[in-house]
């Protein structure tokens, strides 16, 4: 784990600021966000299909509305954190996450209309739109040469969230409360967020001292095209965000149809699906928490991004073929997918961070995460439509094609960041 140090592109912090930041609470915030998201993967879309009588497309739209809210609010919270500091934004997000997950549990328990599930998922998406802020926190306290390691911490939180979340969600989803299932995992996630709030309030220290904060009053409109243009104007960032968009779009075509695929092609239960997803999470955590460090020492981010994208394209094709070869083939393809994704995600975050304006880390990394959230908005519905219209294998073949396109774009990424990038003089 990368230790506290001076933010990239800034002059040395005062002693009080250097000694305060720590990455542990940020890791826990991201971990519990992903845990709350992954808890519902093994059952929510299928619960909508069976309990509320929806189509595959409508079931996957529950993930789309969640990601749409993240797309709209990730850059908002990033810009707010550039002005007021990272800690207030992250504390707010933890509080709102607890409320959102409790609301989803209540909707599953009492709602007669699926509309309330959409309301609850929208609220949770707004609450968890904090990945840009968390990434900026890590950028504040890591040196450029350690940035991949620091971003790997977020990747490890993703991996661990996917290890525990699907298995716990699959196991708890069968618990019946007043004749309904699915609420127990949501209440468990809300309880964990309350514990996290206490931990974060005590342990999270500010990483961005007042003298380093942006003084410019930026618009808090979710669709701030000026902020996006500022980010895209930095060399290499537009290409990296496009690659991230393509990877995320393909990945979310999978994760929201995976339960349908497992049930229809392998006759798996929600717990079985959770175990497969947990296995993928174990591999991803191993790559992002361990393998990425020695790889980052030997290679720049660009070749790691290209290699990881190519591996994921192969993995998607293997998942499409897996019903012909049985469950072991599904597990093998999932492991390959985790390896590729574990290489690309921290490398993309580090690539963008090194090229961002030092006084707009939150805004730039928020733009990157917002693009990923936009991909997560379209990916689930695209996957649900493909699944219903063209059959169970079609989302994964289309995902393989999307990753191939992302690989072509990744070939244009420069190997090294410029030696020094001037800050925007207008800031």
C-alpha positions, -999 to 999 in steps of 0.1 A, spaced: 0 0 0 13 34 -9 20 56 21 12 93 25 33 116 4 31 149 -14 4 153 -40 16 151 -76 22 184 -91 20 203 -58 47 218 -37 55 201 -4 26 200 20 30 214 55 39 189 82 4 187 96 -10 178 62 17 153 54 10 133 86 -28 132 84 -40 114 54 -44 76 54 -57 52 27 -74 27 50 -107 46 54 -109 53 17 -104 16 10 -132 8 33 -155 34 18 -150 20 -17 -152 -16 -5 -186 -11 11 -199 8 -19 -190 -22 -41 -202 -46 -15 -236 -29 -15 -237 -30 -53 -225 -66 -57 -248 -79 -30 -278 -75 -53 -261 -89 -85 -271 -125 -79 -308 -118 -74 -321 -83 -82 -327 -85 -119 -341 -121 -115 -363 -109 -86 -377 -82 -109 -384 -109 -135 -401 -133 -112 -417 -113 -84 -428 -82 -104 -432 -100 -138 -409 -78 -158 -388 -86 -189 -351 -92 -189 -347 -56 -202 -367 -40 -174 -348 -61 -148 -314 -48 -161 -327 -13 -162 -325 -13 -124 -287 -12 -129 -290 14 -156 -308 39 -134 -282 33 -106 -254 40 -130 -272 70 -147 -272 87 -113 -236 80 -108 -228 94 -143 -246 126 -133 -232 130 -98 -196 117 -99 -183 149 -115 -205 170 -91 -190 155 -60 -155 156 -76 -158 194 -82 -173 199 -47 -143 180 -32 -119 202 -51 -134 232 -33 -143 220 2 -120 190 6 -124 153 2 -135 144 38 -169 161 38 -179 146 5 -169 111 15 -187 113 49 -218 125 32 -217 96 7 -213 70 34 -244 84 52 -265 85 20 -254 49 11 -269 36 43 -302 53 36 -302 41 0 -297 5 8 -323 6 36 -347 21 11 -341 -7 -14 -347 -33 13 -380 -16 22 -390 -15 -14 -384 -52 -19 -403 -59 13 -434 -38 8 -436 -23 -28 -464 -34 -51 -449 -16 -80 -414 -19 -95 -413 19 -96 -401 19 -60 -372 -3 -68 -362 22 -94 -365 51 -69 -343 32 -44 -317 24 -70 -316 60 -82 -310 72 -46 -282 46 -41 -265 57 -73 -264 93 -62 -250 83 -28 -222 61 -42 -211 85 -69 -179 90 -49 -153 71 -69 -139 103 -85 -135 118 -50 -119 86 -36 -95 85 -66 -86 122 -60 -79 115 -23 -54 88 -34 -39 111 -60 -35 137 -32 -13 114 -11 7 94 -36 37 102 -57 33 99 -95 56 68 -95 34 52 -68 1 62 -84 -6 28 -100 -2 12 -66 -25 37 -49 -52 32 -76 -47 -5 -72 -61 -1 -37 -94 9 -53 -91 -21 -76 -85 -43 -46 -116 -29 -29 -135 -37 -60 -122 -72 -60 -129 -78 -23 -164 -63 -27 -170 -88 -55 -156 -117 -34 -179 -112 -5 -209 -94 -20 -223 -119 -44 -218 -149 -21 -234 -130 9 -262 -116 -14 -269 -150 -29 -271 -167 5 -292 -140 22 -315 -134 -8 -334 -166 0 -344 -154 35 -381 -147 35 -395 -117 54 -433 -114 54 -434 -137 24 -409 -118 3 -372 -124 -5 -343 -101 -13 -346 -76 15 -322 -92 39 -290 -85 19 -300 -48 15 -305 -44 52 -272 -60 58 -255 -36 35 -272 -6 52 -260 -18 86 -224 -21 73 -226 14 60 -236 27 94 -206 10 109 -185 24 81 -198 59 89 -186 57 125 -152 43 113 -148 70 86 -158 98 109 -131 88 133 -104 76 109 -107 96 77 -84 127 77 -85 154 51 -60 150 22 -65 184 6 -54 213 28 -72 247 23 -43 263 5 -44 236 -22 -81 238 -29 -96 253 -60 -108 289 -55 -128 290 -87 -166 287 -84 -173 259 -108 -208 250 -120 -223 221 -100 -245 211 -130 -241 174 -136 -236 179 -173 -207 204 -171 -193 203 -206 -166 229 -197 -152 207 -170 -152 178 -195 -134 199 -221 -108 209 -196 -101 173 -188 -101 162 -225 -76 190 -233 -49 174 -213 -27 151 -235 -38 115 -236 -68 118 -212 -95 117 -239 -81 84 -253 -78 69 -219 -114 78 -210 -126 64 -243 -109 31 -235 -124 31 -200 -158 37 -215 -155 7 -239 -142 -17 -212 -169 -7 -188 -197 -9 -214 -187 -44 -223 -182 -54 -187 -217 -42 -176 -233 -60 -206 -221 -91 -187 -227 -84 -150 -265 -77 -152 -273 -106 -175 -250 -131 -158 -277 -143 -134 -300 -150 -164 -272 -167 -182 -263 -189 -152 -299 -199 -146 -309 -205 -182 -277 -222 -194 -264 -239 -163 -295 -243 -140 -276 -224 -112 -293 -210 -80 -287 -175 -68 -261 -189 -44 -243 -207 -73 -242 -174 -92 -229 -156 -62 -201 -183 -58 -190 -178 -94 -189 -140 -90 -170 -144 -57 -145 -166 -75 -140 -139 -101 -136 -114 -73 -109 -135 -56 -88 -135 -88 -94 -98 -94 -83 -89 -58 -52 -110 -62 -43 -92 -94 -51 -57 -83 -38 -61 -48 -6 -80 -56 3 -86 -92 -2 -50 -103 26 -37 -81 54 -57 -97 39 -51 -131 37 -14 -125 74 -13 -116 84 -30 -149 59 -15 -173 42 18 -179 4 21 -177 -2 21 -215 11 -15 -222 -7 -28 -191 -39 -13 -204 -35 -28 -238 -26 -63 -225 -55 -62 -200 -80 -52 -227 -69 -80 -250 -72 -106 -222 -107 -94 -215 -118 -97 -251 -107 -133 -251 -124 -139 -218 -158 -127 -231 -156 -150 -261 -148 -178 -238 -178 -171 -216 -200 -172 -247 -186 -206 -255 -187 -220 -220 -221 -237 -221 -207 -261 -247 -180 -272 -222 -196 -270 -188 -191 -251 -155 -153 -255 -154 -151 -235 -186 -172 -208 -171 -149 -206 -141 -118 -205 -163 -133 -177 -185 -143 -158 -154 -107 -160 -140 -93 -148 -173 -117 -119 -172 -107 -109 -137 -70 -110 -147 -76 -86 -176 -98 -63 -157 -74 -63 -127 -47 -50 -150 -67 -23 -168 -86 -5 -140 -58 7 -117 -36 14 -148 -63 36 -164 -68 55 -131 -31 61 -128 -27 71 -165 -54 98 -162 -42 111 -128 -7 116 -140 -19 138 -168 -45 158 -149 -42 194 -138 -29 191 -102 -55 215 -89 -84 196 -106 -77 160 -97 -112 156 -83 -129 171 -114 -107 151 -139 -109 118 -122 -146 125 -116 -150 130 -154 -133 96 -160 -155 79 -135 -185 97 -149 -177 83 -184 -176 48 -168 -209 55 -151 -224 65 -185 -212 32 -199 -228 14 -169 -260 32 -177 -262 18 -213 -245 -16 -207 -271 -33 -186 -300 -23 -208 -280 -33 -239 -272 -67 -224 -309 -72 -214 -321 -64 -248 -295 -86 -265 -303 -115 -242 -341 -113 -248 -338 -106 -286 -309 -128 -297 -303 -154 -270 -281 -160 -240 -247 -159 -257 -252 -127 -277 -243 -102 -249 -209 -118 -244 -201 -119 -281 -210 -82 -284 -189 -76 -253 -159 -92 -270 -164 -70 -300 -166 -39 -278 -134 -48 -261 -117 -53 -294 -126 -17 -304 -113 -5 -270 -80 -23 -277 -77 -5 -310 -82 29 -292 -57 18 -265 -30 14 -292 -29 52 -294 -21 57 -257 13 73 -252 37 53 -230 49 80 -207 33 112 -193 50 145 -201 77 155 -177 57 184 -164 22 195 -172 14 231 -164 -17 239 -144 -45 256 -161 -38 294 -156 -75 301 -153 -78 281 -121 
